[in-house]
Amino acid sequence: LCATCHKPITTKSVKALEKRYHTQCFGCADCGTPILSKYFPFEKEDGEKIPLCEDHFYKRRGLTCCVCDSYLKGTHFTVFGRKYDAEHFCCKICAKKFDTEEDFFNHDNNIYCHYHFSKFFIERCEGCEFAILKQYVEIFRGGRNQKWHVECYMIHKCWNVSISPGSIGIAAPPIIEPTEENLKLPDINPTPEELIDMETKAGEKISEIWNTLFKFEEDTATCISDMLQFATIHDQRKGLVATVRLILKIDALFKSIDSLHRLGINSQVNHKNVNTAAAVDDDVVAFQTLKKEPRNLSAKIMIYLAILRKASKGVSDPSNSQDLILSVVTGLAHYLKLLIRYGLYNSLQYNKSFHTTNALDKFLREIRVHENIPNDPLDSLDIPLDASDLCAHCQKSIESACVQYQDKRWHVECLHCTKCNKNLQAYDGVADACYNSKTNWVLCAQCAMDDPDAKGGFRSVSKLLQLGYLLKIAIVRSKAVMDYEFSHRKINIVNDPQSAENQNNEQSYMKTLNDIKRLRSTRQNTRITNFERENARKSVVIETTEFNSNDDLQKPNQLNSQFMSSEENVTKQKITVEDEPMGPSLSKKSFNRATTFINNQKVLTLDDIPRIVAAEHARELRPNTYKFHNPHQESNFSKDIKAKSNSLHRGASSIQQSSNIEGNKSPDLDIKYYSQLSDQEYFIITHIADVVLGFALSKDGVGRDVDATKFIDLKKTPTFWEKLRQIGNSEKKIGALSKVFGAELKDLTAKAGIDSSQSNGPSKVRVPMLIDDLLAALYQKDMSVEGVFRKNGNIKRLKEITNEIDINPSKVPDLLNENAVQLSALLKKFLRELPTPLLTFKLYDLWILTQKVKDDVLKRVLIEISYSLLPKAHRDLAEVLLFFFMWTSSFSHLDEESGSKMDIHNLATVLSPNILYAKPAEIPRPSSNGEGENYYLAIEVVNYLIEHNEQLSIVPSYLLEIYKLCKFEKVDHLTSKDIFLRVESVLKSKP
C-alpha cells in the first residue's frame, strides 16, 4: 500500500524511509510538493521519519536566517537563540559584519556593534556614567534599581566618592535617544574609535584608583590589626615593627597629599581662588579642607608608642592600657580613612576643574611608594638617634610647617637673618637664604654676599612632612628605650609573649579577626551580574547526496502476480551541521576586578577595625557580667531556663537551616544573629521572649504588676470578613510617603528603606535610607570635634535640610558638605520626631524595671528579652545605631586636650530623652533637667545598650533552644495563641 494514499501500488513506485509511495503521491509531508527527484528525511519527536522538500526541511531544522528567512547554506552564526547567515550577521544600524571574536550586543532581538549599542541602548553606570558592558552591581535605592560597575561601586562604598568622567580627564559620553532621525546620524561626536578609547581609558583609570587605594587600605588595616594583636599579647617588639610599617605607609600618604597641596589644594587656600586662578570650567568646584586629622592620627600613634614603652618598663596598668589601645586603633583606622578620602576627593575635584589628570596621577603615584617598604622596616629609617625635633632658634618643638637646612629645622617665624634680622619667609623666601656652619648664622641673600662660608640649601617643609618626620623620631627613640629596658632587666613573666595567658589572648584575637572578616564578607556580599553576552557559534551546513541502493529496488517476482511494477531511483539529501572551533571572545573575558574583595573572607579593611575593637571590648566585658555573681548561686530563673533547654546546632541563614547542620561543629560558632532571622522567625522569637518574660517575672518576684502580654502585637485567626478585607487591601499599592521626619519607622522602612551592611551580623538589615546615608557621612567626619550630639548645630540650616528631605523622601541630599555637629543634630532630630520612639512606649516600663533588679544575671536576661521584644524595624535600626554610638564614643578623649568629651555615658545622657521616654499622655515627658528617678534609669538603660551592642545583636541561646524544642520550623502559619500554647507546653514538660 502507498504510505500516502493507502491504496494498492500497481504502477511505478518509490521506496523511501522504509516505505513505498506512488510516484505521484511522493511529496513533502508539510506542503505536498512533489519531491521525486530529491527529498530530505526528517525525524519527528515521536520517532516517525517523514520526507520533506528543501524549503520545509530547513524550516523544520531551524536552518533559516532570522533576518531574511533564507536557507542557511554554508556558514552561519548562532547567537542569543537566533541564527544568522554570513550576510546578515552584522550591526542593525551600520551593517558592520561580525566574527566570533568580536563584541556584539543584543537589544530587542537585534544585534548591534559596540559603538551603536553604547551610543543608543546601553545602561550606564550610576557612578562614572559610562556604558556597562561587562559585570555590574545592582542595588535598589531611591525607589529604583541602580547599576554600577564593580569598581565604581566599591570606590563609592569604601570612600563615599563618585567618579565622574570629567574627574578623570575624559569627556562625558553622549546620551542619545534612539529615534529614527538619530539612528541615521553619522558616526561622529564621538567616532567609534574615540568612544572605545574613552571607555578603555575610563576603565583603566578607575581600576587603577581601586587597586592602588584598596591595596593601601588593606595593608594599613593589617598593620593596625597587628598593632592591636601584639599589644594584647604584650609583644612589644613585634608591636614596634608593625608601628614602623604603618608610619612608613602613612608617610607615603602624607607625601601624596602634600603633592596635592603644592598644586594649590590645601586648607589655607579658598577653593574659589583655586578655581579662578586657572580653571577652565565655570562650575564652582568645592574642595575639602584638612583640619586636625593628620595631627590626630599622629597623636594616636604617639599614644600607642607610649603604651609600648610603659609596658617594656613593666609599669603599665593592663585594664587602662587595653581601653586606651582600643581607642587608639579605632582612631587610627578612622583618620586614615578620612585622609584617603580627602586625597581622592580633592584630586578628582582638581581634575574636574582644570580638565586634567595631573592631580590624581600624582596622588596615586606617591601612594604606591608604600608597596616598596622592606620586610625589616626599622633598617630603612634614615633618622639618627640624636635627631632633634626642636627649633634651632627657640628650642621649642616644631609641629607645623618649618624650614630645613641639613639636620637643622626652624619655625617659619623664627627664621631671621642673623645680621639684618629680616624674616626670610616674608622677605624673599627661603630658597636664597644661606647658612654659615662655622658661625651658625642664618643669612639672607644680600648679607650672604659678604660671607664666603655661607652656603645655600634651605628648603620649606610642609606640616604633613614634618609630622612624618616627628613620627620617625618617635620610633627611633622608642626602640632605643625598649632596647635599653630589655637589656637591663628580665622580662616579667606576665608580659612574656610566650606565656599561656598571652597565647590564649592571641588565639582569641585571631578568632575574633577571622570572625569579623567572615561576617563582613557575608554581610557585604553583593550579587555581581554578568552583562547578557554570548559567543557566536559559527557553523557550516554540509549538504550530501545519497541514492537509494539497488538492493532497495523491488524485483517483479516479488510483486502481486496481477500487475507489474518498477521502482524509480530517488535521491536522498543529507544535511550535516558542523560547528567550527571558537577562538577567544571579549565577551567571555573575566573582568572580576573588585569581585575579589566582595567575596573574599581573607581581606581586611579599615572598616573592619571598629568591628574588631567592638568584639575585643565585648570580650573584656564578659568577665564583668558575672563580677558580682556567684556561679554556684544562680537565680531561680537561670536554673529553670537551663533545666528546660538543650543545646542547639550551629546557626545558618535561618533557624530552620540551623537544625539541619551536623551537631559536631564547634560550639563557639553556635550563635545566631537577629539579622539572620526571617520575618516569621523573628515573630515567633518575640512571642517566646514574651512567655519567658512572664516566667521570669513570676519566678523571681519582680515586676509582679507588669503585664507581659501588652509588649507585643498579637496575631489572631482572621474571621471570614477579615480575610475578604485582607484580599482587598493586598491589591492596593503602598502609598507614597508624605514626609520622613515624623513618619512611623515601620512605614518609613517599608517605603524608603535600604538593606544596610552596617549591621553586626553576617546579614544586612533594612533601615531608612536617610539613616544609612547619614551614618555613612558621619563615618567620614572627624568625630573628635567638641559638640557632637550635644550641640544643636545651625537651627536654620537644620530646618532647610529637613524640608529638603521631606519634599523628596526617596532621595537623600548630599550630606557630606555638612559638618559632624550638624549631621549629629540631624540624627537626633530624626529620632526625636519619631511618633513611636526607637525603644517604644510599650516597653518603657520594662526597660526601667531592668535597672531596678539587683541580680546582675537577671538584669542581663531582662534587657536581652526587652531587646528581643522590639518591633523588627525598631530593633534593626537600634542595632545599626548602637554600634555607631559605640564607635563615636571612642573619640571622646584623644589626649589631655582634644576629644569630643562624649563617652558612652555622656552619649546615653543626651540620647535617652530622644529614644526612651514614657508616653506623654500617661506620664509627662521628663525635662532636660532630669527630674525623676526614671530619667536617670533611662540613661543607664541606653548606656548598657550601647556598651553591649555586640552581644545584644545575637539571639539569646535560651530563646533559640526553646524555638527548636517547639519544632516551629515545621509549621508555616501560626497565630499568637498557637505559639503561646506550644511554648508553655514545652516549658511545663521540662520540670
C-alpha positions, -999 to +999 in steps of 0.1 A: +000+000+000+011+036-007+022+053+026+004+085+015-029+074+000-030+039+015-041+024-019-025-006-036+006+002-057+001-011-093+024+012-112+058+027-107+066+032-070+091+049-048+107+034-018+120+059+008+124+058+046+114+021+045+080+030+030+066+028-006+047+055-024+031+061-057+053+083-077+025+109-079+020+106-041+056+110-030+055+146-019+066+168+010+048+159+042+042+196+050+032+212+017+026+182-007+051+195-032+064+166-054+099+156-042+105+127-066+139+140-077+152+149-042+139+147-007+151+154+028+144+129+055+133+144+089+126+126+122+098+139+143+097+140+181+078+107+182+105+090+161+085+088+129+105+097+098+089+118+071+101+131+037+103+169+033+110+193+005+141+215+008+121+245+020+102+229+048+132+208+058+153+239+065+123+255+083+118+224+105+155+222+113+155+259+121+181+265+094+168+298+082+182+332+087+161+352+113+166+384+092+159+373+055+143+339+062+165+323+035+182+289+039+214+287+059+236+270+034+273+271+042+285+293+071+260+307+096+261+320+131+240+312+162+237+338+190+210+347+216+190+318+203+188+331+168+206+321+136+221+345+110+236+339+076+270+354+070+254+383+052+231+394+080+253+387+110+260+424+113+250+455+132+214+465+127+224+502+122+258+503+104+257+468+088+292+461+102+298+423+099+310+404+130+331+374+135+332+352+166+360+371+183+342+405+181+320+422+207+283+425+197+252+431+218+215+422+218+187+447+221+150+439+212+160+408+192+185+428+171+223+428+173+244+459+174+281+467+173+299+480+204+297+516+192+260+519+184+249+498+213+269+520+237+256+552+220+219+544+219+208+515+240+232+507+269+225+512+306+250+534+322+269+532+355+254+553+383+289+565+391+311+571+361+282+574+335+300+551+311+284+521+295+280+488+315+294+462+291+308+436+315+300+429+351+279+451+373+263+455+407+226+463+410+212+479+441+177+492+449+180+528+461+159+559+458+129+540+446+147+525+416+173+499+406+208+514+402+235+497+382+272+502+389+305+490+375+320+468+402+350+491+408+328+523+408+305+507+434+333+497+456+351+531+454+318+547+463+311+523+491+346+524+506+353+562+504+319+577+495+333+592+463+317+590+429+340+592+398+326+614+371+341+614+335+355+650+340+373+640+372+395+615+353+401+638+323+376+623+299+347+639+282+313+627+293+299+600+269+269+612+248+234+601+258+213+600+226+177+588+223+174+560+196+149+579+174+147+573+137+164+606+130+192+600+155+198+565+142+206+579+107+232+604+121+268+600+110+292+582+134+308+613+149+309+631+182+325+607+192+336+584+164+337+546+171+374+548+177+370+577+201+342+561+221+361+528+226+392+548+235+372+568+261+357+537+276+390+519+277+408+548+294+380+553+319+380+516+328+418+515+332+419+547+353+390+536+376+407+502+381+440+519+389+422+540+416+406+510+431+436+487+430+460+514+444+439+527+472+424+494+483+459+479+484+470+508+507+439+504+529+443+467+532+480+470+541+474+497+567+445+478+582+467+448+586+493+470+603+467+484+627+454+449+634+489+436+641+495+466+665+463+456+684+472+419+685+508+424+697+497+449+723+471+424+735+497+397+739+523+421+753+548+415+725+563+450+724+590+442+698+565+430+672+542+458+681+570+483+673+577+467+639+541+469+630+540+505+640+571+513+619+554+497+588+523+518+595+543+550+599+562+545+566+529+539+548+514+570+565+545+589+553+537+579+518+501+591+522+513+624+537+536+629+507+508+621+483+485+647+500+514+672+501+517+668+463+481+680+460+488+709+483+516+720+460+490+723+433+471+748+455+447+724+472+450+728+509+433+742+539+450+776+535+436+783+501+400+791+494+386+769+467+372+799+448+407+813+445+419+780+432+391+779+406+396+814+393+434+811+391+435+788+361+403+768+359+386+764+326+353+753+339+326+777+350+312+753+376+323+760+412+342+730+425+343+727+462+374+713+478+375+696+512+397+712+538+422+695+561+420+704+597+432+683+626+430+649+610+468+645+604+477+658+639+451+635+655+464+605+635+500+613+646+488+617+682+472+582+682+505+567+671+524+586+698+500+573+724+505+537+712+542+541+713+540+555+749+519+524+759+547+501+744+574+520+763+555+517+796+549+480+790+586+475+784+593+491+817+566+470+834+547+500+848+515+499+827+480+492+840+466+463+819+430+473+822+435+510+814+460+502+787+436+479+770+408+505+768+433+531+756+447+507+729+412+500+717+405+537+714+439+543+696+433+517+669+398+529+663+411+564+658+439+552+635+415+535+612+391+564+612+416+591+605+434+571+578+400+566+561+394+604+562+428+612+548+424+587+519+391+602+511+404+637+514+432+629+489+410+610+464+381+635+465+403+666+461+424+652+433+392+643+414+378+678+420+410+694+408+410+673+377+374+682+370+381+719+375+412+720+353+403+692+328+434+672+336+446+641+353+476+656+369+464+657+405+451+622+405+482+608+388+505+624+414+483+613+443+483+577+432+520+576+422+531+589+456+508+564+474+522+534+455+556+541+471+542+523+502+544+490+483+582+492+484+586+491+521+611+464+531+604+435+553+626+449+580+614+485+581+635+495+611+666+494+589+650+517+563+646+547+587+672+573+579+668+591+612+698+592+636+692+586+673+702+622+681+678+637+656+661+668+671+625+679+668+633+713+683+636+746+665+673+756+661+664+792+672+638+789+700+645+753+711+608+745+711+591+716+694+581+720+658+547+705+649+538+726+619+553+738+586+590+747+590+623+754+572+651+728+570+688+731+564+705+697+565+698+683+600+685+717+615+650+730+614+633+763+623+598+776+628+589+797+598+585+827+621+619+820+638+639+821+606+655+856+606+687+868+591+713+870+619+728+902+606+698+923+595+670+905+614+648+902+583+622+874+584+633+854+554+600+838+547+583+871+544+612+889+527+623+869+497+616+833+507+640+806+519+654+795+486+680+822+485+689+820+522+723+808+533+738+792+563+773+796+578+782+763+595+812+778+613+793+807+630+758+790+629+745+822+613+714+823+590+719+850+563+696+865+538+708+866+502+721+902+505+740+896+537+754+863+524+772+881+496+799+893+520+803+858+537+823+833+517+815+805+541+777+810+537+761+782+516+726+777+504+704+747+508+673+758+528+640+742+519+605+745+531+590+716+549+552+712+550+532+704+581+525+669+568+561+661+561+571+675+595+545+652+612+560+623+593+595+633+605+583+635+641+567+600+639+600+586+627+619+603+655+594+588+680+600+553+666+638+556+668+636+569+704+610+542+714+632+515+700+662+528+720+642+530+752+628+495+747+662+480+738+677+495+769+649+482+792+650+447+778+688+446+781+689+457+817+662+436+833+645+402+830+612+402+812+583+399+836+566+366+831+532+383+828+544+403+798+562+373+782+546+368+747+551+330+752+531+328+785+500+307+785+477+337+791+491+356+762+489+326+739+453+323+748+448+360+741+465+356+708+442+327+698+412+346+710+422+376+689+428+356+658+394+340+662+379+375+665+397+387+635+386+357+613+350+361+625+349+398+617+363+392+582+338+363+576+308+383+589+318+414+568+323+392+537+289+376+542+271+409+551+286+429+522+283+400+497+267+419+468+254+400+438+276+406+408+257+402+375+273+394+342+260+415+313+240+395+288+266+384+264+272+353+242+298+339+219+285+335+184+286+298+174+299+296+139+285+266+120+288+252+085+259+234+067+272+205+047+248+190+021+255+155+008+236+134-018+228+097-013+210+075-038+188+046-029+208+014-034+199-013-059+192-036-030+162-014-023+147-020-057+116-043-057+120-072-081+090-081-103+086-116-090+081-103-055+050-083-065+015-094-068+010-115-100-020-094-111+003-064-121+038-055-129+056-025-114+090-008-114+107+013-088+122+048-095+156+056-081+151+086-058+178+110-043+180+113-005+196+146+005+215+145+039+223+178+058+250+179+084+257+210+106+293+212+119+304+237+144+337+254+138+361+258+168+357+291+185+385+315+193+387+337+224+360+363+227+360+396+245+325+388+258+339+358+277+369+375+293+369+377+330+365+412+344+363+402+380+383+433+391+369+442+425+350+409+430+380+396+449+372+419+477+334+414+477+336+377+480+369+373+499+369+364+536+407+369+540+407+406+531+410+431+560+398+467+556+399+498+578+361+494+582+368+461+600+389+477+627+360+492+646+343+458+645+374+441+659+375+467+686+339+462+695+344+424+697+375+429+719+356+453+740+328+428+744+353+401+753+367+424+780+332+430+793+322+393+796+340+387+829+324+418+843+290+405+835+295+380+863+316+402+885+291+403+914+275+369+906+284+336+923+281+309+896+271+284+923+242+306+934+223+312+903+190+329+903+158+307+901+152+319+866+186+308+854+182+274+869+148+269+854+157+280+819+188+258+819+167+228+830+142+234+803+165+237+773+190+217+752+219+229+731+213+240+695+234+233+665+253+260+647+232+289+632+229+293+595+209+316+573+177+307+592+167+287+623+152+260+601+186+255+583+204+255+616+186+224+627+198+205+597+235+211+603+255+184+620+259+188+657+297+181+658+305+217+649+325+239+672+303+253+700+319+287+695+301+290+662+268+282+678+253+317+675+225+333+656+222+370+648+189+387+648+197+400+613+197+364+601+161+357+611+133+358+586+102+379+595+083+347+605+112+335+627+115+369+644+078+370+650+080+336+668+111+347+688+093+377+702+064+355+714+089+331+730+106+361+747+072+373+760+065+339+776+099+337+791+095+372+804+063+363+822+080+332+836+110+352+848+088+379+865+067+353+883+096+332+895+118+360+909+091+381+923+100+413+905+076+434+884+045+415+895+024+444+884+039+443+849+015+428+822+038+408+799+010+404+772+010+441+763+045+441+750+038+425+716+012+427+688-009+396+689-019+378+657-053+361+658-070+338+634-088+361+609-126+359+605-143+354+571-148+391+567-113+399+578-100+376+551-120+393+525-107+427+537-072+414+535-077+403+499-089+438+491-061+455+509-035+433+492-045+447+458-039+483+469-005+497+463+016+511+491+011+549+491+040+573+487+055+589+518+044+624+525+074+631+548+104+614+565+106+633+598+077+623+619+068+592+599+063+559+617+095+539+615+078+508+601+062+527+572+094+546+565+115+515+564+090+498+541+086+527+516+120+544+518+143+517+533+175+502+521+193+469+530+222+483+550+255+465+556+261+484+588+248+456+609+268+435+634+260+401+619+265+384+586+233+396+571+221+431+561+193+448+579+167+472+565+168+507+578+156+541+564+177+553+535+182+586+553+198+568+583+221+548+561+233+579+542+235+599+574+257+574+592+278+569+560+285+606+561+293+607+598+317+578+594+336+602+570+338+630+596+361+639+624+341+628+654+365+642+679+352+678+674+335+692+706+298+694+705+289+662+686+255+651+697+255+678+724+251+710+703+221+716+681+241+730+652+228+757+629+190+757+635+182+774+602+203+750+582+188+721+601+153+732+590+164+736+554+178+700+553+147+686+570+124+703+545+145+692+515+144+656+527+106+657+534+099+671+500+115+642+483+116+612+507+130+588+481+162+609+475+186+620+502+206+652+495+244+652+496+252+653+534+290+652+530+291+690+528+277+693+564+299+692+594+298+665+621+279+687+646+252+695+620+248+658+610+246+646+646+219+672+653+200+659+622+202+624+635+189+635+669+161+654+653+150+623+633+150+602+664+132+629+685+104+633+659+096+595+656+059+591+666+069+559+684+104+563+699+131+539+690+128+518+722+089+522+720+063+533+745+051+498+752+085+486+765+092+518+786+081+503+819+101+471+812+133+490+803+130+509+835+124+478+855+156+462+842+176+488+861+157+482+894+167+445+895+195+437+919+206+404+905+231+410+876+222+379+857+185+385+858+191+422+848+211+410+818+184+385+808+156+411+812+175+435+790+180+408+764+143+399+764+133+436+762+156+440+732+141+409+715+105+423+721+112+454+700+093+456+666+116+444+638+120+478+622+130+493+656+154+465+665+171+466+631+176+504+634+187+500+670+214+475+661+229+499+635+227+530+657+240+514+689+272+502+671+276+537+657+272+553+691+298+529+705+322+539+677+315+576+683+324+572+720+360+562+710+367+598+700+357+612+734+394+617+745+422+618+720+446+632+745+445+655+775+434+685+755+414+672+725+384+650+720+346+653+718+342+645+755+312+623+745+320+590+761+293+563+763+276+577+794+276+612+781+261+599+748+235+580+767+226+612+787+219+632+755+203+604+736+180+588+761+154+617+761+151+611+723+148+573+722+135+562+756+107+581+773+072+574+786+041+581+765+032+618+772-005+610+777+004+588+806+034+603+822+047+638+814+079+636+793+109+644+816+126+677+810+162+681+801+169+689+838+163+653+845+136+654+872+125+620+884+143+587+890+131+572+858+150+598+838+183+586+852+174+549+849+166+555+812+201+569+808+216+537+824+195+516+800+209+534+770+244+532+784+241+494+788+226+490+753+255+510+737+282+493+757+268+457+750+256+463+714+277+434+701+262+408+724+227+422+721+227+417+683+229+379+689+197+360+697+200+346+733+207+309+732+178+300+756+153+316+731+168+296+702+167+264+723+130+268+731+124+275+694+139+242+685+122+223+712+088+236+699+096+225+664+083+257+649+103+251+617+078+225+606+048+249+607+041+277+582+012+297+596+009+303+634-012+326+654-001+341+687-023+317+706-006+287+688+028+299+697+020+306+733+004+271+737+035+254+723+060+273+743+041+269+776+037+232+768+074+228+763+083+247+795+058+227+816+071+194+802+106+202+814+104+204+852 
